[in-house]
Amino acid sequence: MSESTREVNLTPAFLDGLAAIQAYHSQFDAVRGRQISSSIVDFACDIIGPFPHAYPRYPVRQYPDRDYRRAVFRREHVLIYRVTEAEVSFLLIYAARQRPDDLSLPA
């Protein structure tokens, strides 16, 4: 299947993380909060979506057979996504300062 024909799926956990990021930045500047969340969605859909294999694998011990990938947005936020033949599912987003060992990926 061609790279560009995969569907992009933003999971509830990803959207929750995105809302938390927007809420954090909106404390200081509401416009900046909306701009950051909009830029992250654009990055996920327009940059990663067509070429999901351009970013490095993210090995997960619990699911060694699944193709998880990790992309960093502006050195501030990490996006974890899974690539299948049919879709690119964005699973989590978190601040780059967080420890990834403290996060659990949805199945």
C-alpha positions in Angstrom: 0.0 0.0 0.0 1.2 3.5 -0.9 2.4 5.7 1.9 -0.1 8.4 1.1 -3.3 6.2 1.2 -3.2 5.5 4.9 -6.0 7.0 7.0 -4.9 9.2 9.9 -6.6 8.4 13.2 -6.3 10.6 16.3 -7.2 8.4 19.3 -9.0 9.7 22.4 -5.8 9.4 24.5 -4.0 11.5 21.9 -6.8 14.1 21.9 -6.8 14.2 25.7 -3.1 14.9 25.7 -3.5 17.5 23.0 -6.2 19.2 25.1 -4.0 19.2 28.1 -1.2 20.9 26.1 -3.6 23.5 24.8 -4.9 24.2 28.3 -1.4 24.6 29.7 -0.3 27.1 27.0 -3.7 28.9 27.1 -3.0 29.8 30.8 -0.4 32.2 29.5 -1.9 33.1 26.1 -5.1 31.7 24.6 -4.1 32.4 21.0 -0.8 30.6 21.5 -2.6 27.6 23.0 -4.8 27.2 20.0 -1.9 27.8 17.6 0.2 25.1 19.2 -2.6 22.5 19.2 -3.5 23.4 15.6 0.2 23.1 14.5 0.5 19.7 16.2 -2.5 18.4 14.3 -1.2 19.8 11.1 2.2 18.1 11.8 0.5 14.8 12.5 -1.8 14.9 9.4 0.3 16.7 6.8 3.9 15.8 7.7 3.8 12.4 9.4 0.6 11.0 7.8 1.8 10.7 4.2 5.3 9.3 5.3 4.9 7.6 8.7 8.1 5.5 8.2 10.3 8.6 8.0 10.4 8.7 11.8 12.3 6.2 14.0 10.8 3.1 15.5 9.7 3.3 19.2 10.2 -0.2 20.7 7.6 -1.3 23.2 8.4 -4.4 25.2 4.7 -5.4 25.6 4.1 -5.3 21.9 7.3 -6.2 20.0 5.4 -7.1 16.8 3.7 -3.7 16.5 5.2 -0.9 14.4 5.2 2.0 16.9 7.0 5.2 15.8 8.0 8.4 17.6 8.2 11.9 16.2 9.3 15.1 18.1 7.5 18.3 17.4 9.6 21.5 17.8 11.7 19.7 20.5 8.8 20.3 22.9 6.3 17.5 22.3 6.6 13.8 21.5 4.0 12.0 19.4 3.8 8.2 19.6 1.9 6.6 16.7 1.3 3.1 15.3 1.5 2.3 11.6 -0.6 -0.4 10.0 -1.3 -1.2 6.3 -4.6 0.8 6.5 -3.9 3.6 9.0 -1.6 5.8 11.1 -3.0 5.9 14.6 -1.7 8.6 16.9 -1.7 7.1 20.4 -0.1 9.6 22.7 1.4 13.0 22.9 3.4 14.3 25.9 5.9 16.9 26.8 9.5 16.0 25.8 10.5 16.7 29.4 8.4 13.8 30.7 9.9 10.4 31.2 8.5 7.9 28.6 8.9 5.0 31.1 6.1 6.6 33.1 3.7 6.4 30.2 1.6 3.4 29.2 0.6 2.9 25.6 -2.9 1.8 24.7 -3.2 -1.6 23.1 
